């Protein structure tokens, strides 16, 4: 199945997989975090399976690598024996010096030119764990993105914690959509929900984000910023990211051993990793 149909735009997926995963300790193995095993398979396997099932094996997948890049290369080569999906690896040589905003910039730069300029780009954090069908539902939503510069996958049911990437939302527009008005771990008053680490950018949104990230290069204070800082900077001027609700709260952002344990439960038994609001 091709990623392009009369109802669906051409989609490329950028996986940000340059990070080490130090807070996981030995559980992450030699890294990177994308290859951390959960339920007997790396996070990467869920991601790539979801892409194949939702968008097709001919989907353009770009994986931004840094730490232990050779392990990702070997994994993709081994996986090619059982799948026609062929991820392209792009190196981030500054993964130790700059946070994930630079990985996203590397990925967007790699997609510039030719037909890629007309693609919707899905940004996928390497530490997002969920079942392929859960991820696939959001990929379908991204492929149907129409008339908006971009969208954020937001869980509005899960209780907000201090560590959550919080999202504030404005009122519904005439089409029933809500838009991100602020995003960040701090400084977001009255958050609507939590960003899960998956977003989609249509060409106008890509251009806005690319220009914002490029400006970070000359700002030393931005070296340790997350790419969501660019989303915040743009949204503070004019909201450009519509909110895309998650299918459920059955997902985990794997940062530490507690998160890994929750992901193992989700992979093995279907138990929801955290309670939802009532």
Secondary structure, 3 states (H helix, E strand, C coil): CCCCECCECCEEEEEEECCCCHHHHHHHCCCCHHHCEECCEEHHHHHHHHHHHHHCCCCEEEEEECCCHHHHHHHHHHHCCCCCCCCEEEECCCCCCCCHHHHHHHHHHHCCCHHHHHCEEEEEECCEECCHHHHHHHHHHHHCCCCCCEEEEEECCECCCCCCCEEEECCCCCCCCCEEEEEECCCCCCCCEEEEEEEEECHHHHHHHHHHHHHHCCCHHHCCCCCHHHHHHHHCCCCCEEEEECCCCCCEECCCHHHHHHHHHHHHHCCCCCCECC
